[in-house]
Amino acid sequence: WVGGAGSGTRTLIEANGQLTIRGNWPGIPTVNILDTLAWASPERPWAVQQGQSLEGRVDLVSLSDASASAVLAIFQSGGNGYWLLKRRDSISVGKARNASNAFLAADQVTTKNTNEVLVLALTPSGQNLILTARVLDRDNGGAVLYERSIVDTPAFDPTLNSAQVAAITG
């Protein structure tokens, strides 16, 4: 694995088939996403096999007043991947292809914004990929605060335009 962190530090721990990325940004404000970003990627191409899921999780300690959002992303080399974007009163799911982002879904929903777990799962289904986004409550035994599944096909799937995203997310 190779990895990095914006202005802070990061630690990569691989054990029992799981990769844990720990980031630490004491006193570093988030001015742009790179300031408080920790990432890791395998040094080889990867794929999710039929009958399996790849799940990314991140603990959201607090979405502070100065933060616009928290993002959990699962990417391949070349910048292609999927993301879950959590704002104070909305949650969006999308994909990145060739340096462009597409919103596949957006919902107006308010959750606690503290002590949550953001989850993004990728599950192949034939030629399609099922994306499942969840927000879990760490204070309540992992209770589901939000869940949405989207099917991404090899065809041109419907996406939200900027006016639709703005109408939903503000």
Kinemage of the C-alpha trace (Angstrom):
@kinemage 1
@onewidth
@group {chain A} dominant
@subgroup {mainchain}
@vectorlist {calphas} color= white
{ca trp a 1} P 0.000 0.000 0.000
{ca val a 2} L 1.022 3.568 -0.635
{ca gly a 3} L -0.644 6.458 1.117
{ca gly a 4} L -0.471 10.025 2.210
{ca ala a 5} L -2.096 12.758 4.227
{ca gly a 6} L -2.738 16.423 3.595
{ca ser a 7} L -1.381 18.643 6.365
{ca gly a 8} L -1.500 15.969 9.060
{ca thr a 9} L -0.144 12.506 9.541
{ca arg a 10} L -1.484 9.095 8.575
{ca thr a 11} L -0.880 5.514 9.593
{ca leu a 12} L -1.730 2.454 7.465
{ca ile a 13} L -2.433 -0.837 9.245
{ca glu a 14} L -3.211 -4.002 7.277
{ca ala a 15} L -4.393 -7.018 9.290
{ca asn a 16} L -6.860 -9.864 8.784
{ca gly a 17} L -7.805 -8.720 5.287
{ca gln a 18} L -8.650 -5.186 6.434
{ca leu a 19} L -6.848 -1.907 5.866
{ca thr a 20} L -7.150 0.728 8.566
{ca ile a 21} L -6.148 4.294 7.757
{ca arg a 22} L -5.701 6.582 10.726
{ca gly a 23} L -5.339 10.308 10.191
{ca asn a 24} L -4.427 12.945 12.740
{ca trp a 25} L -4.884 16.688 12.199
{ca pro a 26} L -4.524 18.409 15.582
{ca gly a 27} L -5.398 22.072 15.241
{ca ile a 28} L -5.416 21.976 11.423
{ca pro a 29} L -8.538 23.654 9.980
{ca thr a 30} L -10.056 22.295 6.786
{ca val a 31} L -9.708 25.096 4.257
{ca asn a 32} L -9.805 22.690 1.332
{ca ile a 33} L -10.299 18.926 1.200
{ca leu a 34} L -6.557 18.233 0.950
{ca asp a 35} L -5.892 19.784 4.379
{ca thr a 36} L -7.564 16.958 6.311
{ca leu a 37} L -7.328 14.078 3.863
{ca ala a 38} L -5.777 10.669 4.459
{ca trp a 39} L -5.614 8.114 1.673
{ca ala a 40} L -4.180 4.776 0.685
{ca ser a 41} L -4.144 2.782 -2.507
{ca pro a 42} L -2.821 -0.643 -3.429
{ca glu a 43} L 0.260 -0.771 -5.590
{ca arg a 44} L -1.593 -3.034 -8.030
{ca pro a 45} L -4.895 -2.977 -9.950
{ca trp a 46} L -7.823 -4.381 -7.994
{ca ala a 47} L -11.336 -5.614 -8.648
{ca val a 48} L -14.297 -6.805 -6.615
{ca gln a 49} L -15.217 -10.378 -7.520
{ca gln a 50} L -18.782 -11.610 -8.112
{ca gly a 51} L -20.330 -12.784 -4.851
{ca gln a 52} L -18.141 -10.434 -2.796
{ca ser a 53} L -18.391 -6.834 -1.629
{ca leu a 54} L -15.758 -4.221 -0.985
{ca glu a 55} L -16.731 -1.979 1.901
{ca gly a 56} L -15.088 1.256 2.988
{ca arg a 57} L -15.822 2.731 6.422
{ca val a 58} L -14.743 5.886 8.151
{ca asp a 59} L -15.564 7.135 11.639
{ca leu a 60} L -16.904 10.680 11.522
{ca val a 61} L -16.025 12.091 14.927
{ca ser a 62} L -17.531 15.503 14.271
{ca leu a 63} L -18.566 17.603 11.311
{ca ser a 64} L -17.474 20.905 12.826
{ca asp a 65} L -19.040 24.276 12.075
{ca ala a 66} L -16.059 25.088 9.860
{ca ser a 67} L -16.410 21.898 7.804
{ca ala a 68} L -18.576 21.812 4.706
{ca ser a 69} L -18.651 18.035 4.368
{ca ala a 70} L -17.040 14.663 4.948
{ca val a 71} L -16.228 12.317 2.056
{ca leu a 72} L -15.590 8.592 1.875
{ca ala a 73} L -14.236 7.515 -1.511
{ca ile a 74} L -13.115 4.243 -3.055
{ca phe a 75} L -10.926 4.857 -6.108
{ca gln a 76} L -8.898 2.939 -8.662
{ca ser a 77} L -5.675 4.285 -10.108
{ca gly a 78} L -6.349 6.892 -12.758
{ca gly a 79} L -8.904 8.701 -10.592
{ca asn a 80} L -11.902 6.445 -11.306
{ca gly a 81} L -14.067 5.511 -8.355
{ca tyr a 82} L -17.118 6.109 -6.202
{ca trp a 83} L -17.837 8.440 -3.301
{ca leu a 84} L -20.238 9.203 -0.458
{ca leu a 85} L -20.512 12.901 0.424
{ca lys a 86} L -22.094 13.808 3.771
{ca arg a 87} L -23.062 17.389 4.460
{ca arg a 88} L -24.982 18.735 7.456
{ca asp a 89} L -28.378 18.234 5.844
{ca ser a 90} L -27.792 16.088 2.774
{ca ile a 91} L -26.077 12.932 1.599
{ca ser a 92} L -24.939 12.310 -1.979
{ca val a 93} L -23.497 9.319 -3.816
{ca gly a 94} L -21.611 9.530 -7.072
{ca lys a 95} L -18.804 8.410 -9.268
{ca ala a 96} L -15.685 9.900 -10.786
{ca arg a 97} L -14.573 9.011 -14.297
{ca asn a 98} L -11.784 10.622 -16.264
{ca ala a 99} L -11.497 13.617 -13.888
{ca ser a 100} L -15.290 14.272 -13.967
{ca asn a 101} L -17.756 13.694 -11.150
{ca ala a 102} L -21.371 12.595 -11.545
{ca phe a 103} L -24.003 12.672 -8.810
{ca leu a 104} L -25.972 9.409 -8.982
{ca ala a 105} L -28.215 10.272 -6.015
{ca ala a 106} L -28.719 13.018 -3.443
{ca asp a 107} L -31.080 13.102 -0.486
{ca gln a 108} L -31.990 15.862 1.885
{ca val a 109} L -31.479 14.255 5.273
{ca thr a 110} L -30.184 15.488 8.603
{ca thr a 111} L -28.235 13.198 10.899
{ca lys a 112} L -26.302 13.866 14.100
{ca asn a 113} L -23.036 14.978 12.426
{ca thr a 114} L -21.091 13.538 15.376
{ca asn a 115} L -19.998 10.012 16.278
{ca glu a 116} L -21.232 8.442 13.043
{ca val a 117} L -19.786 5.840 10.680
{ca leu a 118} L -19.875 6.489 6.930
{ca val a 119} L -20.067 3.273 4.895
{ca leu a 120} L -19.781 2.736 1.149
{ca ala a 121} L -20.064 -0.816 -0.236
{ca leu a 122} L -19.436 -1.929 -3.837
{ca thr a 123} L -21.081 -5.211 -4.878
{ca pro a 124} L -20.873 -6.616 -8.429
{ca ser a 125} L -24.076 -8.001 -9.901
{ca gly a 126} L -23.400 -9.348 -13.391
{ca gln a 127} L -22.205 -6.396 -15.478
{ca asn a 128} L -23.629 -3.920 -12.936
{ca leu a 129} L -22.259 -2.585 -9.665
{ca ile a 130} L -24.512 -1.994 -6.671
{ca leu a 131} L -23.422 0.942 -4.508
{ca thr a 132} L -24.769 0.941 -0.977
{ca ala a 133} L -24.270 4.060 1.145
{ca arg a 134} L -25.004 4.058 4.865
{ca val a 135} L -24.612 6.367 7.832
{ca leu a 136} L -24.544 4.508 11.154
{ca asp a 137} L -24.938 5.807 14.712
{ca arg a 138} L -21.905 4.841 16.844
{ca asp a 139} L -23.730 5.894 20.027
{ca asn a 140} L -26.624 3.518 19.325
{ca gly a 141} L -24.904 0.229 18.481
{ca gly a 142} L -24.490 1.036 14.780
{ca ala a 143} L -28.162 1.811 14.169
{ca val a 144} L -28.800 2.846 10.556
{ca leu a 145} L -29.471 6.586 10.238
{ca tyr a 146} L -29.422 6.558 6.426
{ca glu a 147} L -29.230 3.912 3.699
{ca arg a 148} L -29.475 4.120 -0.078
{ca ser a 149} L -28.545 1.677 -2.849
{ca ile a 150} L -27.891 2.652 -6.467
{ca val a 151} L -27.180 0.425 -9.459
{ca asp a 152} L -24.377 1.605 -11.746
{ca thr a 153} L -24.554 -0.076 -15.149
{ca pro a 154} L -22.096 -0.110 -18.062
{ca ala a 155} L -24.606 2.078 -19.963
{ca phe a 156} L -25.118 5.813 -19.490
{ca asp a 157} L -26.979 5.962 -16.186
{ca pro a 158} L -29.164 8.889 -15.158
{ca thr a 159} L -27.299 11.510 -13.136
{ca leu a 160} L -28.335 14.700 -11.398
{ca asn a 161} L -27.452 18.005 -13.040
{ca ser a 162} L -26.092 20.911 -10.985
{ca ala a 163} L -29.545 22.534 -10.594
{ca gln a 164} L -31.020 19.270 -9.267
{ca val a 165} L -28.149 18.779 -6.826
{ca ala a 166} L -28.484 22.396 -5.624
{ca ala a 167} L -32.250 22.003 -5.147
{ca ile a 168} L -31.737 18.901 -2.993
{ca thr a 169} L -28.611 19.874 -1.048
{ca gly a 170} L -29.014 23.638 -0.868
